[in-house]
Amino acid sequence: MHFSLLSGQEYTAPGMFLANSVDDEPASMPIAPMTAPAPGPGAPPPPQHNGTAYWIKVSAQTSGSFTVTNARNSFTKTYTAGTR
């Protein structure tokens, strides 16, 4: 659904599959994973999404196939039953 700054470019999904990109895009994107602060008392709040929110729609058929549509770029892909 979202580009992950914490995982870096090597570990995030290709852009055509992402519905929402980075809101406050940094000057350079991390290549390696970033170190996230440990959750718990005193940890900073998670980043807030402040840009346009796009949806991803999944339409399933009784045959087991399904179609995924990305509202941001209209990319659509159909997966047939039994394929990976």
C-alpha positions in Angstrom: 0.0 0.0 0.0 2.8 2.5 0.9 6.4 3.0 0.1 8.4 2.0 3.1 11.2 4.4 4.1 12.3 2.1 6.9 12.9 -0.9 4.5 14.7 1.1 1.8 14.5 0.7 -1.9 15.8 -2.8 -2.0 13.0 -4.2 0.1 9.9 -2.3 -1.0 7.5 -3.3 -3.7 7.9 -1.9 -7.2 6.3 1.5 -7.7 3.4 0.3 -9.9 2.1 -1.9 -7.1 2.2 1.0 -4.5 -1.0 3.0 -4.0 0.6 5.7 -1.8 4.1 7.1 -2.1 6.1 9.1 0.4 4.4 12.2 1.7 7.4 14.2 2.9 9.9 12.9 0.4 13.5 13.3 1.7 16.2 14.6 -0.6 17.6 11.1 -1.1 15.9 7.7 -0.6 17.5 5.2 1.6 19.0 2.1 -0.2 19.5 0.0 3.0 17.0 -0.4 5.8 16.8 2.4 8.3 16.9 1.8 12.0 13.5 2.3 13.6 13.2 3.4 17.2 12.0 0.7 19.6 8.2 0.9 20.3 7.2 1.8 23.8 7.1 4.8 26.2 8.9 7.8 24.8 9.0 6.4 21.2 8.1 9.0 18.5 4.6 8.6 17.0 4.3 6.8 13.6 4.4 9.1 10.5 1.1 10.5 9.5 -0.2 10.2 6.0 -0.9 13.7 4.8 -1.1 13.4 1.0 -3.8 12.1 -1.3 -4.9 8.7 -0.2 -5.4 6.1 -3.0 -7.0 2.7 -2.7 -6.3 -0.8 -3.9 -9.3 -2.9 -5.0 -9.3 -6.7 -5.1 -12.1 -8.4 -7.0 -12.3 -12.1 -6.4 -14.1 -14.6 -8.6 -15.5 -18.0 -7.6 -13.0 -19.7 -9.9 -10.3 -18.6 -7.4 -8.8 -15.9 -9.7 -8.7 -12.3 -8.6 -8.0 -8.9 -10.1 -6.1 -6.2 -8.2 -6.5 -2.5 -9.3 -4.4 0.4 -8.1 -6.3 3.7 -8.1 -3.2 5.9 -8.1 -2.0 4.7 -11.6 -4.9 2.5 -12.8 -2.5 -0.5 -12.9 -4.6 -3.7 -13.0 -3.4 -7.3 -12.9 -5.4 -10.5 -12.9 -4.1 -13.6 -11.1 -5.6 -16.9 -12.2 -6.3 -19.8 -9.8 -3.2 -22.0 -9.2 -0.6 -19.4 -10.4 2.0 -17.7 -8.3 
